[in-house]
């Protein structure tokens, strides 16, 4: 349900809400929040709530540090794992300068602009995510330790699968937040899990993914566990991906299902720009240890129902017809990632790009002669001329979507980026 501002004010007054958390993300997709009391809610809607942007990496410096959060009333939800007496709600926010101008580092605002461009061109994009994560144990002080929650494998059951009840708790909490998970299971790695979501609008899918990560970590901690979204937490085991499913609509018709020329051009556009946007889809050094291993893609290619490819078209019909992009991982900023992916697809449509022939082979076992005509994704974050960072630096497309300031701040942070300590992702 989407609330108006007046409905939010009424809901808060009538339902024992004592705290409202204003959610926003930094340029890396890390969720941040400021809590306000109900007495400040009208002011938040009309004037916004200011915060010190110099304390957020990649935002502003101390000489000019004020930014303003204005909540989006449509995103109101009660946080179900918080007390039910003196409830805690959350809303996602847009970020502005004090004079009312949009802040260039607001990745949620960037995605809203991309969605508008798509709609102005006569199309709509629906997004569904499939996210993998690991569960690790905590020590006696509540700190994560490098011991997986179980030793189960793909689609195992309890008692081998010890994550079954944790996934249940996560899903029940998500449903209370108005988010619709569709499937869940144990993944290939020890302690590795996957939860998949029903398609929705791009902005809603991005908001839901931020909520999902927050919910997973909160519920896991309550169950005495640490949830890790790191791309490759265990070197010789499967990495964790964020598979992004996209459907393209025009006049209410799913063009992926009808195999229209626009759908082919949409896929071609993503393939054309994928190397340039990889640094935003795979933001850490360990992201590149995942690519090319355990069904994670390495080559810029596509096929149908083939899990070795960068883009595959899963078996589905009607509204469930979609393309699946398999290279992103859960550490990306979902707003900027979707902005770039969707903008690349739209560019493909507008420029009538031609989709290359499908590669109906297993690229992990294929002979090199079958792969010589394929480009590869960058093999590192920031090492060498063909690193993801270097390729993005040369991209006018990336700057046209995200803006010069956002790109400069983000890429500057990745020049000397190292892997965070275990327990940070």
N, C-alpha and C positions, 0 to 999 in steps of 0.2 A: 504493500500500500504506500502511495506517495502522499505526503502531508503538505498542506499549505502552511504558511506561517501562522495564521490564526488557529489552525487545527493543532499545530505544535504547542502553541501557548496554552490552549485548552487542555491538551493531553497532559502536559507537564503539571498544570494546576490540579487536575483531577486524579492523578495516578501516583501520588507520593514520590515524584521525581525530585531528588535533592541535588544532583550533580548532572551537568551536561558537559560531555567531553567533546571539544571541537577538534576533529581529526584533520590532519593535512600531512603531506609527505614532502621530504626534502628532494633534491634533484636526483638522488640515488634510489628513491622509492621507499626509504625508511619512514615508517609511520610515526608521526609526532602528535601530541595533543596538548591542549590547554583546557583545564576544567573551570567552568563558571557556575555560579549559583543561578537558580531560576530568576532571581530579581534582575539579572543582567541580560536576560534573553531578548527582550524587546530592543535593547540597545545593540545587541549583537546583530540582529536582523537589519536595523536601520543604519547604524554607524560602523559596526564591526568591532572586533576586539583586537587591540594592538599587541604586538610581541616583539622581542628583540631578535631581529633577523641576523644580526652579526654573530649570534651564538649558533646558527644553523650553517654547517659547512656548505659553501657554494652559493649562499644567498647574498648578503650585503656585508659591507664593512662597518666599523664602529662609527665612522664619521656621518653616515646616513643609514641608520639601522632600523628604523621603524617600518613595519609592515602590518597589514590589517587582515584579519580573518572574518569572512562573512559566511555563516553557515547556510548550507543548502537544505531547506526544510524537507525536501522530498526524501532525504536519506536518514530520517530519524529512526533509530532502533534502540530498544532497551538491551543492555548487555546482560545476558541471562546468567552468566557465572558470577555476577556481583549480587550483593544482598537485595532481596525483594522488598524489604522495608528500607525506605530511603534509597529509591532506585537510582541507577546510573544509566543515562542515555548517551548516545553519540550521534553526531552529524558530521558529514564531510563538508569541507569549506573551500571556497575560492579565496585566493590571496590577491590583495591589492596594495598599491601605495596609498599613503594617507590622502593624496589628492584625488583618489578614485580611479587612477589608471591601473590596468591589469599588470601584475608582476610577471616579468618574463620567465622567472624560475618556477612558476606554477605549472607543473606538468599535467595536472588535472585540467587546468584551463586550456593547455595546448591540445589535449585530446578532444575537448569540447569543440575547439575550432576545426580540427580535422573532421570530426563527425559532421559538422555543419557543411563543410566543403563537399563531403560525400553526398549529403542530402540535397544540396544545391545542384549537384550534377544529376540528380534523379535516382540515386541509389541509396541503399541502406545496408549496413553490415551487422550481422549478429555474431557474437563471440561466446564460445564455451571453452573452459580451461580444464586441463588434466594435470594435476600437480602431484609430484612425488616428494617424499620427505623421509628422513630417518628419525627413529626414536632411540635415544641413548639413556643410560642410567645416570642417576645423581649420587654424589657421595653423601656422607653424613651431615655435611654443611650445606647441602642443597646446590652444590656446584656440579656441572656436567663432567662426566668422565667418559673416556673413550671405550665404552663397553656397550655394544648394541643391546637393545631390549630383548631380542630373541635371536634364534638362529634359523628361523623359518625361511622358506623360499616362495617363489611365485604362486599365489592363490592357495597357499596352505591354509589349513583350518586350525582352530584351537584343539589341543593345547600347544601345538607347535607355534601357531600364530598367537603371540601374546598381545598383539596390538588390537585385537578384535574389539575389546571393550573400550579402548581409548578412541578408536574410530567411531564407535557408536556414540560416545559422549560428545565428540566433536560434531558429528552430524546432527544430533538432537539440538545442540546449541545453535548451530547454523540455521536450522529450520526455524527456531524461535526468532532468529534475526531476519527472517524472510528470504533466506538464501536456499536454493534448491539443489542439493547434491543429488546425483543420479546413481552412481556406482562407487563402490569402494572395495579394496582388497589389499592383501599383503603383496608387496612387490618382490623382485628377484633378490635384493640384498638382504642381509641379516638386519632385522629391525627396520626395514624399509616398507613404507606404506604409500598408497595412492588413493586420492579422492577426486572424482570427476564431477563436473557441474553442467547443469542444463544451460543451453544458450540463452543469451539476453542481449540487450544493447551493449555497445562497446563500453560506454561510460559506466553502466551498471556492473558489467563484468569486471572492470578494473577496480571499482569500489569494493565489490564482493571479494576479489582476490586479496586486497589489503586486509579486509575483515577476516578472511579465511586464515591468513598467516597469523594474525593476532589471536584468533580463537584457538588454533592448533597449539601455539606456544603456551597460552594460558591454561587450556585444559590439560595438556601434557604435564605442565608443572604441578597442577593440582593432583595429578596421578603419580607424582614422584618421578617424572621423566623430563628429559630435555629434547625438544623437537628441533632438528637441524634441517635447514633448507639449503645447505652447502651443496654445490654442484657435484663434488667428488670427495665425500668425507672419508671413504675407505678406498685406498688406492686400487686394490685388486678386485673390487666389487662394482656393481652397477652404480652409475652416477644418477643424480636426481634431475629430471627435466621438468619443464613447464610446457607441455604440448598445447598449442593454441589452435583451436578449431574456428574456422571462419566460414560463414555463409553470406552470399551476396544476393541482395533482393532488389527487384525493380517492379514497381506497381503491384507489390504483394506477392510476386512470384520468385521462388528460389532459383536463381540462375545457375547455381551449381548443379541442381537436380536436372535442369533442362539442357545442360552442357552447352550453354550459349557462347557466342564469340566473346561477349563481355567477361564471362567467367574465365575463359582461357586467357584473356588479356590481363585480368586481375592476377592470376597466378604468375604469368610472365613478368608482370611488374615487380612482384615480390622477389622472384628469382633474380631479376636484373639488379636489384638494389641490396640484396641480402648481405653481400660482403661489406658494403658501406655501413650497414646498420648493426653489424654483429657486435661491436663494442658495447652497444646499448642493450643487446639481448643476452650477452654473456660477459658480465662486468668484472670478473675476478680471474686471477691466473689459473685457479683450479677449474674454471669453466672450460678451459681448452684441454685439460686432461680428460674431460668427459667426452668431448667430441671425437667421433670416429671409433668409439668403443661401446660394446654392450648395447647395440641398437641406436646409439646416438649418431646423428649424421655427420659426415665429413665433406661429401661432395655436393655441389650445387646441381641438384637433379630432382626429378619428380617421377611418380609412378602411381599406380592404383594398388591399394591394399599391400604395399611393400614397405615394411618397417625399417629397411636400410636406407631409405631415401630422405632427403631434406623435407620435401612436401609429398604427402600421400593423400589419395582420395579414398577414405575408408568406405567399406560397403555400408550403404544406407540409402533410404529413399525419402522423397518428399522433403519436408522441412528439416529432416535430420541429415540431408545431403550436405557435405561440407568438405573443405580442405583442411588438412592437419599440418601445421608447421611444427617441426620436431626439434629445432635447434635451441630455442630459448631455455634458460634455466630459472629457477624460482628466485634467484637473487636480483633479477632485473627490476627496474622501475616499470611496473606494468603500464603506467600511463604513457610514458615516452615510448616504450616498446610497441604498444598498440598504435600509437600515433604514427610511428615510422612504418610499421607493417601495412596499415590501412592506406596511408598516403602513397606508399609504393604501389599497392594494388590499384588505387585510383589513377595514378600516373600511367600505369599500364593500359587501363581502359581508355583514357583520354588520348594516348598516343598510339592506340591500337597495336600494341606490341604482340609479336607472334610467340606462341608458346613452343619451346623446342620439343622434340620427340621425347616420349616417355622412355625411361631407362628401366625396362622390366627385367632387371638382373639383381642379384644379391651383390651389392658393391663391396661387401667385406671379403667375399671369396672370388670375385671376378678377376679375370686375367687383366694385367695392366693395359693391354692393347684395347680392351673394352672401355677403359676409363680415361684414355689419353686426351679425349676431347672435352673432358669435364673440368670446370674450375673447382677449386676446393675452398672451403671456408678458411679464414685466417687461422693459423695454428698456434698463435700466442696472443696475449693481451697487448703487450707493449715492447716486444723484442723484435727488432729488425724492420726493414722497409715494408714488408708485407704483413706486419702485425695488424690486428683489428684497429688499434689506435691510429696507426699511420694511414690505413685505408680510409677511416672516417675523417681524418684531418683534411683530406683532399676532396671531400664530398660537398658539392654545392647543394645537392639534394637534402642532406641531413640538416644543413643550416637553414634551408628554406622551410623545413617542417618545424624544427625546434627553436629556431632563432639563434642569432650569433652569440648572444650572452649566455644562454643555456649551454650551448655546445662548448664554448670556450671554458666555462667553469667545470663542466663535466670532464672534458678531455684533459684539462690541466690536472685534475685530481687523479687521472689514470696513468699519468706519465711515470710515476714512481710507485704505483700501486703494488702492494704486496698482499699476500693472503692473510686475512684476519685470523686471530687466535681461534682455536676450537672453542665453540660456545658463543661466538659472536654472530653466526649466520643461521 
